[in-house]
Amino acid sequence: MLIPKPLYSVVEWEYGSEKGSLHIDGITDIQRAKRICLWYVAEKYKVDHRKIKIKSVFCAGESEAAVVGAS
């Protein structure tokens, strides 16, 4: 029996002295993962999403993985 690899993204973020990472199941689109992370952090800390920095995004899917650094 074949078991498919999970689809997920991990986004590392920074806001002032706060840092963290967000694991998002079912999402492998880099831009969508960034938007979800910005929304989540902005809601959690009640801040403007434009002040949140995305440090890196890691996406893994069925047959490939991609890592993108914030440049």
Backbone as CSV, one residue per row, in Angstrom:
resi,resn,N_x,N_y,N_z,CA_x,CA_y,CA_z,C_x,C_y,C_z
1,MET,0.841,-1.177,0.000,0.000,0.000,0.000,0.888,1.243,0.000
2,LEU,0.607,2.154,-0.889,1.354,3.387,-0.956,0.744,4.428,-0.027
3,ILE,1.584,5.072,0.748,1.125,6.142,1.630,1.679,7.447,1.081
4,PRO,0.818,8.377,0.669,1.321,9.639,0.119,2.028,10.471,1.177
5,LYS,3.052,11.182,0.724,3.748,12.092,1.627,2.840,13.266,1.946
6,PRO,2.954,13.811,3.137,2.077,14.928,3.507,2.415,16.203,2.732
7,LEU,1.410,17.023,2.555,1.585,18.333,1.936,1.586,19.362,3.059
8,TYR,2.639,20.153,3.134,2.688,21.153,4.202,3.687,22.250,3.865
9,SER,3.594,23.330,4.635,4.538,24.439,4.550,4.929,24.841,5.959
10,VAL,6.153,25.327,6.094,6.622,25.905,7.352,7.157,27.293,7.020
11,VAL,6.591,28.305,7.672,6.984,29.691,7.425,7.608,30.254,8.696
12,GLU,8.837,30.749,8.575,9.494,31.400,9.713,9.259,32.895,9.594
13,TRP,8.874,33.528,10.713,8.527,34.946,10.696,9.204,35.669,11.854
14,GLU,9.207,37.006,11.747,9.799,37.849,12.773,9.004,39.150,12.856
15,TYR,8.722,39.566,14.075,8.062,40.852,14.306,8.704,41.480,15.533
16,GLY,9.543,42.473,15.330,10.254,43.082,16.452,11.092,42.039,17.169
17,SER,10.846,41.860,18.464,11.597,40.863,19.230,10.930,39.487,19.188
18,GLU,9.736,39.425,18.631,9.016,38.153,18.530,9.468,37.397,17.278
19,LYS,9.705,36.100,17.426,10.087,35.242,16.306,9.333,33.940,16.445
20,GLY,9.106,33.283,15.330,8.446,31.999,15.396,8.331,31.349,14.045
21,SER,7.687,30.211,14.025,7.419,29.514,12.776,5.995,28.982,12.818
22,LEU,5.414,28.892,11.658,4.036,28.429,11.543,4.002,27.237,10.597
23,HIS,3.492,26.111,11.065,3.353,24.892,10.263,1.930,24.882,9.706
24,ILE,1.808,24.805,8.381,0.491,24.850,7.740,0.285,23.561,6.953
25,ASP,-0.643,22.724,7.386,-0.940,21.474,6.688,-1.773,21.737,5.435
26,GLY,-1.494,20.977,4.383,-2.304,21.023,3.174,-1.961,22.143,2.200
27,ILE,-0.972,22.950,2.506,-0.610,24.088,1.654,0.825,23.906,1.161
28,THR,1.024,23.934,-0.161,2.381,23.863,-0.704,2.679,25.030,-1.645
29,ASP,1.775,25.985,-1.731,2.003,27.170,-2.544,2.705,28.221,-1.680
30,ILE,3.882,28.660,-2.113,4.699,29.571,-1.305,3.976,30.883,-1.012
31,GLN,3.391,31.505,-2.018,2.723,32.790,-1.811,1.523,32.649,-0.877
32,ARG,0.772,31.577,-1.025,-0.395,31.360,-0.152,0.055,31.129,1.289
33,ALA,1.132,30.378,1.462,1.661,30.130,2.804,2.105,31.437,3.458
34,LYS,2.747,32.316,2.691,3.165,33.616,3.227,1.960,34.437,3.670
35,ARG,0.913,34.475,2.831,-0.287,35.253,3.169,-0.972,34.722,4.418
36,ILE,-1.074,33.407,4.523,-1.696,32.801,5.705,-0.892,33.149,6.951
37,CYS,0.426,33.069,6.860,1.288,33.385,8.001,1.134,34.849,8.409
38,LEU,1.153,35.759,7.436,1.004,37.181,7.742,-0.331,37.448,8.430
39,TRP,-1.396,36.838,7.928,-2.717,37.014,8.527,-2.735,36.477,9.961
40,TYR,-2.191,35.283,10.154,-2.193,34.652,11.476,-1.434,35.489,12.509
41,VAL,-0.215,35.917,12.156,0.608,36.681,13.097,-0.024,38.046,13.370
42,ALA,-0.559,38.692,12.324,-1.204,40.000,12.502,-2.407,39.887,13.440
43,GLU,-3.184,38.834,13.308,-4.341,38.630,14.189,-3.910,38.285,15.618
44,LYS,-2.896,37.449,15.746,-2.451,37.012,17.064,-1.877,38.173,17.880
45,TYR,-1.063,39.015,17.246,-0.409,40.111,17.961,-1.096,41.462,17.750
46,LYS,-2.180,41.473,16.971,-2.935,42.707,16.699,-2.026,43.819,16.155
47,VAL,-1.277,43.483,15.094,-0.333,44.419,14.484,-0.609,44.538,12.984
48,ASP,0.008,45.523,12.368,-0.086,45.732,10.931,0.746,44.649,10.229
49,HIS,0.144,43.946,9.284,0.840,42.847,8.601,2.073,43.325,7.826
50,ARG,2.146,44.605,7.491,3.293,45.125,6.741,4.548,45.218,7.583
51,LYS,4.422,45.094,8.902,5.574,45.171,9.800,6.143,43.794,10.136
52,ILE,5.525,42.745,9.621,5.970,41.379,9.881,6.914,40.956,8.757
53,LYS,8.061,40.396,9.125,9.038,39.938,8.138,8.950,38.424,8.009
54,ILE,8.892,37.953,6.768,8.963,36.522,6.498,10.436,36.182,6.314
55,LYS,10.969,35.309,7.171,12.392,34.956,7.109,12.644,33.856,6.079
56,SER,11.798,32.826,6.067,11.961,31.740,5.100,10.670,30.950,4.989
57,VAL,10.566,30.224,3.874,9.401,29.382,3.626,9.908,28.022,3.155
58,PHE,9.413,26.962,3.758,9.733,25.606,3.335,8.432,24.928,2.955
59,CYS,8.365,24.420,1.732,7.165,23.717,1.263,7.552,22.312,0.843
60,ALA,6.775,21.325,1.240,7.025,19.941,0.848,5.741,19.326,0.328
61,GLY,5.865,18.621,-0.773,4.694,18.009,-1.386,4.918,16.549,-1.679
62,GLU,4.103,16.041,-2.574,4.121,14.627,-2.921,5.498,14.146,-3.388
63,SER,6.126,14.878,-4.306,7.361,14.363,-4.882,8.510,15.360,-4.879
64,GLU,8.297,16.526,-4.304,9.356,17.519,-4.334,9.306,18.402,-3.093
65,ALA,10.378,19.105,-2.859,10.437,20.056,-1.754,11.112,21.320,-2.260
66,ALA,10.704,22.447,-1.731,11.288,23.729,-2.133,11.569,24.556,-0.890
67,VAL,12.719,25.205,-0.871,13.061,26.103,0.223,13.368,27.459,-0.387
68,VAL,12.723,28.484,0.142,12.924,29.829,-0.368,13.294,30.726,0.793
69,GLY,14.410,31.419,0.667,14.813,32.378,1.686,14.280,33.748,1.326
70,ALA,14.019,34.558,2.316,13.534,35.917,2.064,14.713,36.782,1.651
71,SER,14.648,37.321,0.468,15.734,38.176,-0.025,15.211,39.533,-0.403
